[in-house]
């Protein structure tokens, strides 16, 4: 319910357990390039800039509705590659304002064909900080965490910054 960013630290990181050296100083941003949220992106870019580390931008995507049924075991490699290229272009276009605002930040786009929550939990295994957005509640019925923030907070392997932003 906080109206400001909140950082959570997994128990293993607080107590010193679970640190195996696999984490990096890299900042990661959970990013929906189709509806980019200003506040989480600014927070992540500033965090990477202040630490002098790269920013990995994790954009998870799904096969488009026009693709073969999700129950089919195969999708033509050419189709999947074309859709992934399209997603990569969307990410590049959406990141342009922040790259211009923070030219000294090295940005590593990471376009992943996976459920967003699962992609972010996996990515957190190699992160020093993961930044995700949360729609700011405008009604009492909206006070719960969404389908991405909830599992990420419960399963992330690194500190997670949850940054509220207006609903898009």
Secondary structure as a PSIPRED ss2 file (coil, helix, strand):
# PSIPRED VFORMAT (PSIPRED V4.0)

   1 X C   1.000  0.000  0.000
   2 X C   1.000  0.000  0.000
   3 X C   1.000  0.000  0.000
   4 X C   1.000  0.000  0.000
   5 X C   1.000  0.000  0.000
   6 X E   0.000  0.000  1.000
   7 X E   0.000  0.000  1.000
   8 X E   0.000  0.000  1.000
   9 X C   1.000  0.000  0.000
  10 X C   1.000  0.000  0.000
  11 X H   0.000  1.000  0.000
  12 X H   0.000  1.000  0.000
  13 X H   0.000  1.000  0.000
  14 X H   0.000  1.000  0.000
  15 X H   0.000  1.000  0.000
  16 X C   1.000  0.000  0.000
  17 X C   1.000  0.000  0.000
  18 X C   1.000  0.000  0.000
  19 X C   1.000  0.000  0.000
  20 X C   1.000  0.000  0.000
  21 X C   1.000  0.000  0.000
  22 X C   1.000  0.000  0.000
  23 X C   1.000  0.000  0.000
  24 X C   1.000  0.000  0.000
  25 X C   1.000  0.000  0.000
  26 X C   1.000  0.000  0.000
  27 X E   0.000  0.000  1.000
  28 X E   0.000  0.000  1.000
  29 X E   0.000  0.000  1.000
  30 X E   0.000  0.000  1.000
  31 X C   1.000  0.000  0.000
  32 X C   1.000  0.000  0.000
  33 X C   1.000  0.000  0.000
  34 X C   1.000  0.000  0.000
  35 X C   1.000  0.000  0.000
  36 X C   1.000  0.000  0.000
  37 X C   1.000  0.000  0.000
  38 X H   0.000  1.000  0.000
  39 X H   0.000  1.000  0.000
  40 X H   0.000  1.000  0.000
  41 X H   0.000  1.000  0.000
  42 X H   0.000  1.000  0.000
  43 X H   0.000  1.000  0.000
  44 X H   0.000  1.000  0.000
  45 X H   0.000  1.000  0.000
  46 X H   0.000  1.000  0.000
  47 X H   0.000  1.000  0.000
  48 X H   0.000  1.000  0.000
  49 X H   0.000  1.000  0.000
  50 X H   0.000  1.000  0.000
  51 X H   0.000  1.000  0.000
  52 X C   1.000  0.000  0.000
  53 X C   1.000  0.000  0.000
  54 X C   1.000  0.000  0.000
  55 X E   0.000  0.000  1.000
  56 X E   0.000  0.000  1.000
  57 X E   0.000  0.000  1.000
  58 X E   0.000  0.000  1.000
  59 X E   0.000  0.000  1.000
  60 X E   0.000  0.000  1.000
  61 X E   0.000  0.000  1.000
  62 X C   1.000  0.000  0.000
  63 X C   1.000  0.000  0.000
  64 X C   1.000  0.000  0.000
  65 X C   1.000  0.000  0.000
  66 X C   1.000  0.000  0.000
  67 X C   1.000  0.000  0.000
  68 X C   1.000  0.000  0.000
  69 X C   1.000  0.000  0.000
  70 X C   1.000  0.000  0.000
  71 X C   1.000  0.000  0.000
  72 X C   1.000  0.000  0.000
  73 X C   1.000  0.000  0.000
  74 X C   1.000  0.000  0.000
  75 X C   1.000  0.000  0.000
  76 X C   1.000  0.000  0.000
  77 X H   0.000  1.000  0.000
  78 X H   0.000  1.000  0.000
  79 X H   0.000  1.000  0.000
  80 X H   0.000  1.000  0.000
  81 X H   0.000  1.000  0.000
  82 X H   0.000  1.000  0.000
  83 X H   0.000  1.000  0.000
  84 X H   0.000  1.000  0.000
  85 X H   0.000  1.000  0.000
  86 X H   0.000  1.000  0.000
  87 X H   0.000  1.000  0.000
  88 X H   0.000  1.000  0.000
  89 X H   0.000  1.000  0.000
  90 X H   0.000  1.000  0.000
  91 X H   0.000  1.000  0.000
  92 X H   0.000  1.000  0.000
  93 X H   0.000  1.000  0.000
  94 X H   0.000  1.000  0.000
  95 X H   0.000  1.000  0.000
  96 X H   0.000  1.000  0.000
  97 X H   0.000  1.000  0.000
  98 X H   0.000  1.000  0.000
  99 X H   0.000  1.000  0.000
 100 X H   0.000  1.000  0.000
 101 X H   0.000  1.000  0.000
 102 X C   1.000  0.000  0.000
 103 X C   1.000  0.000  0.000
 104 X C   1.000  0.000  0.000
 105 X C   1.000  0.000  0.000
 106 X C   1.000  0.000  0.000
 107 X E   0.000  0.000  1.000
 108 X E   0.000  0.000  1.000
 109 X E   0.000  0.000  1.000
 110 X E   0.000  0.000  1.000
 111 X E   0.000  0.000  1.000
 112 X E   0.000  0.000  1.000
 113 X E   0.000  0.000  1.000
 114 X C   1.000  0.000  0.000
 115 X C   1.000  0.000  0.000
 116 X H   0.000  1.000  0.000
 117 X H   0.000  1.000  0.000
 118 X H   0.000  1.000  0.000
 119 X H   0.000  1.000  0.000
 120 X H   0.000  1.000  0.000
 121 X H   0.000  1.000  0.000
 122 X H   0.000  1.000  0.000
 123 X H   0.000  1.000  0.000
 124 X H   0.000  1.000  0.000
 125 X H   0.000  1.000  0.000
 126 X H   0.000  1.000  0.000
 127 X C   1.000  0.000  0.000
 128 X C   1.000  0.000  0.000
 129 X E   0.000  0.000  1.000
 130 X E   0.000  0.000  1.000
 131 X E   0.000  0.000  1.000
 132 X E   0.000  0.000  1.000
 133 X E   0.000  0.000  1.000
 134 X E   0.000  0.000  1.000
 135 X E   0.000  0.000  1.000
 136 X C   1.000  0.000  0.000
 137 X C   1.000  0.000  0.000
 138 X C   1.000  0.000  0.000
 139 X C   1.000  0.000  0.000
 140 X H   0.000  1.000  0.000
 141 X H   0.000  1.000  0.000
 142 X H   0.000  1.000  0.000
 143 X C   1.000  0.000  0.000
 144 X C   1.000  0.000  0.000
 145 X C   1.000  0.000  0.000
 146 X C   1.000  0.000  0.000
 147 X C   1.000  0.000  0.000
 148 X C   1.000  0.000  0.000
 149 X H   0.000  1.000  0.000
 150 X H   0.000  1.000  0.000
 151 X H   0.000  1.000  0.000
 152 X H   0.000  1.000  0.000
 153 X H   0.000  1.000  0.000
 154 X H   0.000  1.000  0.000
 155 X H   0.000  1.000  0.000
 156 X C   1.000  0.000  0.000
 157 X C   1.000  0.000  0.000
 158 X C   1.000  0.000  0.000
 159 X E   0.000  0.000  1.000
 160 X E   0.000  0.000  1.000
 161 X E   0.000  0.000  1.000
 162 X E   0.000  0.000  1.000
 163 X E   0.000  0.000  1.000
 164 X E   0.000  0.000  1.000
 165 X E   0.000  0.000  1.000
 166 X C   1.000  0.000  0.000
 167 X C   1.000  0.000  0.000
 168 X C   1.000  0.000  0.000
